[in-house]
Amino acid sequence: MDRLLTLMLMLFCAACGAQPAPLMLGGARHETTVDGRDYVVYRKGNRVEVIRRGWAAPGEHARIRAAMIEIVPWLTGCDVLPSSIAGDSGEMRARVTCPEERR
């Protein structure tokens, strides 16, 4: 019975997909694929959260993190403030500056 419950819980979690942090609930959601990796970007006000979907091998994390930073302006039209970046290659949060029409 415990195995069945564990399996059901794992399947439920897998079905959830990329979910934003509570602070980002209600933010605009954008999805993209870069170099075969799927990313979800949430933007709310002057904050963004980027979530990588899927597994990454050791040695790929620096390149993935750079891609996460690069996709924010492409998807949101806002620039990442480098000093505000927090997180890793799985989930990254940052502040952004946006042109007047994007606020």
C-alpha positions as a Python dict, from the first residue, in 0.01 Angstrom:
ca = {
    (1, 'M'): (0, 0, 0),
    (2, 'D'): (285, 239, 80),
    (3, 'R'): (437, 179, -262),
    (4, 'L'): (109, 257, -431),
    (5, 'L'): (68, 577, -233),
    (6, 'T'): (426, 681, -313),
    (7, 'L'): (374, 610, -683),
    (8, 'M'): (50, 809, -690),
    (9, 'L'): (217, 1102, -515),
    (10, 'M'): (508, 1096, -762),
    (11, 'L'): (270, 1090, -1059),
    (12, 'F'): (69, 1376, -914),
    (13, 'C'): (385, 1586, -868),
    (14, 'A'): (503, 1506, -1221),
    (15, 'A'): (170, 1621, -1361),
    (16, 'C'): (195, 1958, -1191),
    (17, 'G'): (462, 2093, -1422),
    (18, 'A'): (640, 2421, -1354),
    (19, 'Q'): (460, 2615, -1085),
    (20, 'P'): (555, 2967, -979),
    (21, 'A'): (661, 3066, -631),
    (22, 'P'): (371, 3209, -428),
    (23, 'L'): (504, 3563, -485),
    (24, 'M'): (466, 3513, -861),
    (25, 'L'): (109, 3378, -860),
    (26, 'G'): (-100, 3577, -1105),
    (27, 'G'): (204, 3683, -1306),
    (28, 'A'): (228, 3656, -1684),
    (29, 'R'): (349, 3313, -1796),
    (30, 'H'): (572, 3256, -2098),
    (31, 'E'): (711, 2927, -2229),
    (32, 'T'): (997, 2863, -2468),
    (33, 'T'): (1248, 2603, -2580),
    (34, 'V'): (1614, 2695, -2622),
    (35, 'D'): (1878, 2443, -2734),
    (36, 'G'): (1633, 2160, -2671),
    (37, 'R'): (1553, 2268, -2314),
    (38, 'D'): (1213, 2387, -2199),
    (39, 'Y'): (1180, 2696, -1982),
    (40, 'V'): (887, 2870, -1815),
    (41, 'V'): (916, 3240, -1729),
    (42, 'Y'): (682, 3418, -1490),
    (43, 'R'): (681, 3797, -1470),
    (44, 'K'): (493, 3999, -1214),
    (45, 'G'): (571, 4369, -1181),
    (46, 'N'): (946, 4415, -1166),
    (47, 'R'): (1023, 4052, -1080),
    (48, 'V'): (1077, 3739, -1288),
    (49, 'E'): (1114, 3372, -1215),
    (50, 'V'): (1263, 3132, -1470),
    (51, 'I'): (1212, 2758, -1428),
    (52, 'R'): (1397, 2496, -1631),
    (53, 'R'): (1201, 2182, -1704),
    (54, 'G'): (1381, 1851, -1722),
    (55, 'W'): (1711, 1710, -1612),
    (56, 'A'): (2056, 1860, -1673),
    (57, 'A'): (2385, 1677, -1673),
    (58, 'P'): (2683, 1798, -1470),
    (59, 'G'): (2879, 2056, -1666),
    (60, 'E'): (2572, 2204, -1837),
    (61, 'H'): (2458, 2428, -1554),
    (62, 'A'): (2661, 2741, -1637),
    (63, 'R'): (2535, 2739, -1998),
    (64, 'I'): (2177, 2679, -1882),
    (65, 'R'): (2194, 2964, -1633),
    (66, 'A'): (2324, 3198, -1904),
    (67, 'A'): (2035, 3092, -2130),
    (68, 'M'): (1787, 3159, -1850),
    (69, 'I'): (1915, 3515, -1817),
    (70, 'E'): (1909, 3570, -2195),
    (71, 'I'): (1549, 3456, -2247),
    (72, 'V'): (1400, 3706, -2000),
    (73, 'P'): (1435, 4014, -2227),
    (74, 'W'): (1333, 3810, -2530),
    (75, 'L'): (1007, 3694, -2369),
    (76, 'T'): (920, 3988, -2145),
    (77, 'G'): (1085, 4292, -2306),
    (78, 'C'): (1249, 4371, -1971),
    (79, 'D'): (1618, 4365, -1877),
    (80, 'V'): (1751, 4157, -1587),
    (81, 'L'): (1933, 4345, -1311),
    (82, 'P'): (2247, 4128, -1271),
    (83, 'S'): (2296, 4212, -904),
    (84, 'S'): (1950, 4076, -822),
    (85, 'I'): (1989, 3727, -970),
    (86, 'A'): (1931, 3446, -721),
    (87, 'G'): (1893, 3073, -769),
    (88, 'D'): (2052, 2809, -984),
    (89, 'S'): (2006, 2642, -1323),
    (90, 'G'): (1679, 2484, -1213),
    (91, 'E'): (1501, 2791, -1083),
    (92, 'M'): (1619, 3151, -1096),
    (93, 'R'): (1461, 3473, -969),
    (94, 'A'): (1560, 3830, -1045),
    (95, 'R'): (1440, 4188, -1065),
    (96, 'V'): (1392, 4350, -1402),
    (97, 'T'): (1373, 4698, -1546),
    (98, 'C'): (1110, 4747, -1811),
    (99, 'P'): (1039, 5021, -2064),
    (100, 'E'): (747, 5246, -1968),
    (101, 'E'): (505, 5064, -2201),
    (102, 'R'): (589, 4725, -2043),
    (103, 'R'): (521, 4823, -1680),
}
